[in-house]
């Protein structure tokens, strides 16, 4: 199994890149979204949960994500973790996630846990201008998360931009490949998919498996 990490700012196109790579690879691929691993806070009121900083690294359950990735890399299944952004609460399901030939994890802090980084075969950082990321985030949050524009603007100024400047922009130094212009960069997707397929072929040959 080849493990790929995708990191970048909110709205940079991480999920899109994971989807495009999965389509281009044309091999069984498992995608894990770090957004599903926000820590749960059932002891807090909804108003209190709304005021949490959802862009800082420690808002995520890194230990659980690491445990799930290790389980998949060991060839065992996990259950899908997810998060309800309208209620700011965990919404895990009973969906079974099975290990496949390629494993992709994507998230704004996908490179934060060095234990996870050490297991990645390939680390991709998406580099997109912050204003483009903001426009994409506005569109997503309104359509998918039921947010109001004033709320999005307040969150961007109070947490998103400061956390990008403090943490996320610096993950570029951990990357093996920098992907420009977002997840729909067809040329880089083709190049990456070809590279991964070549490595899978080598791995199959080394293991005596059919190519």
SVG drawing of the C-alpha trace seen along z (x, -y; Angstrom):
<svg xmlns="http://www.w3.org/2000/svg" viewBox="-28 -40 39 54">
<polyline fill="none" stroke="black" stroke-width="0.4" points="0.0,0.0 1.2,-3.5 0.3,-6.2 0.0,-9.8 -0.6,-12.9 -2.2,-16.1 -1.9,-19.4 -2.7,-23.0 -4.8,-25.9 -8.6,-25.8 -10.1,-26.1 -6.9,-25.2 -8.4,-22.1 -7.1,-19.2 -10.3,-17.2 -10.4,-17.9 -6.9,-16.7 -7.6,-13.5 -10.6,-12.9 -8.7,-13.7 -5.8,-11.4 -8.2,-8.6 -9.9,-8.9 -6.6,-9.1 -4.9,-6.2 -7.7,-3.8 -6.7,-1.5 -8.5,-0.8 -7.9,-3.9 -9.0,-4.8 -9.3,-8.5 -9.4,-9.8 -10.4,-13.4 -8.8,-14.9 -12.0,-17.0 -13.7,-13.9 -11.3,-13.9 -12.2,-17.1 -12.3,-16.5 -15.8,-16.2 -17.0,-18.5 -20.4,-17.1 -19.9,-18.9 -20.1,-22.3 -23.1,-24.2 -23.6,-24.8 -22.6,-28.5 -19.4,-27.5 -18.6,-25.0 -19.1,-27.8 -16.4,-29.9 -13.7,-27.2 -10.8,-27.7 -11.3,-25.1 -8.2,-26.0 -5.6,-25.3 -3.7,-21.9 -4.8,-20.8 -8.5,-20.9 -8.0,-17.5 -7.8,-14.1 -4.4,-13.3 -4.0,-10.1 -7.2,-8.6 -6.2,-9.6 -2.8,-8.0 -4.3,-4.9 -6.8,-4.5 -4.0,-5.1 -1.8,-2.5 -4.8,0.0 -5.3,-0.6 -1.6,-0.2 -1.7,3.1 -4.4,4.3 -7.3,4.0 -10.6,2.1 -11.8,-0.9 -15.1,-2.8 -15.6,-6.1 -15.1,-9.2 -17.0,-12.3 -18.0,-15.7 -21.3,-17.6 -20.3,-21.3 -23.9,-22.5 -23.9,-21.2 -20.2,-21.4 -20.2,-17.8 -18.8,-14.4 -21.1,-12.3 -19.2,-9.0 -21.0,-6.4 -20.9,-2.6 -19.5,-2.7 -16.6,-0.3 -13.4,-1.7 -11.3,1.0 -7.6,0.9 -6.7,0.6 -3.6,0.3 -3.4,-3.5 -4.3,-5.4 -4.7,-9.2 -5.2,-11.5 -6.0,-15.2 -6.3,-18.1 -5.1,-21.5 -2.9,-19.9 -2.1,-16.6 1.6,-17.2 1.3,-18.3 1.8,-14.8 5.4,-13.8 4.5,-10.2 2.1,-10.3 4.5,-12.1 7.1,-9.4 4.7,-6.8 3.9,-8.8 5.4,-7.7 4.5,-11.0 3.7,-14.4 1.9,-16.9 1.4,-20.5 -1.2,-22.6 0.0,-26.2 -2.8,-28.6 -3.1,-32.3 -5.0,-33.1 -7.6,-35.2 -8.6,-32.3 -8.8,-30.0 -11.0,-32.5 -13.4,-32.7 -13.6,-28.9 -14.2,-28.7 -17.0,-31.2 -18.7,-29.3 -18.3,-25.9 -19.4,-27.2 -22.5,-28.8 -23.6,-25.8 -22.5,-22.9 -22.4,-24.2 -25.2,-26.7 -23.0,-29.6 -23.7,-33.3 -21.2,-35.6 -20.6,-37.6 -19.9,-34.5 -17.4,-33.3 -15.7,-36.7 -15.3,-36.8 -13.9,-33.3 -11.5,-34.0 -10.1,-37.0 -10.0,-35.6 -8.8,-32.0 -8.3,-31.0 -5.8,-33.6 -3.8,-33.6 -3.5,-29.8 -2.5,-29.8 0.3,-32.3 1.4,-30.5 1.2,-26.9 -0.2,-25.9 1.9,-28.0 5.0,-26.4 4.0,-22.8 5.3,-23.5 8.8,-22.8 7.7,-19.2 6.4,-18.5 7.9,-16.3 5.9,-17.9 4.3,-21.4 1.1,-21.4 0.3,-24.8 -3.2,-26.2 -5.1,-23.7 -6.6,-20.2 -7.7,-20.6 -4.2,-21.0 -4.6,-18.2 -0.9,-18.1 0.4,-17.6 -2.3,-15.1 -1.3,-13.0 2.4,-13.2 1.7,-12.2 -0.7,-9.4 1.9,-8.0 4.6,-8.1 2.4,-6.3 1.3,-3.7 5.0,-3.0 5.8,-2.5 2.8,-0.2 4.1,1.8 7.5,2.1 6.0,3.1 3.9,5.8 6.9,7.2 9.0,7.2 6.2,9.1 5.7,11.5 2.2,10.3 0.5,9.9 1.2,6.5"/>
</svg>
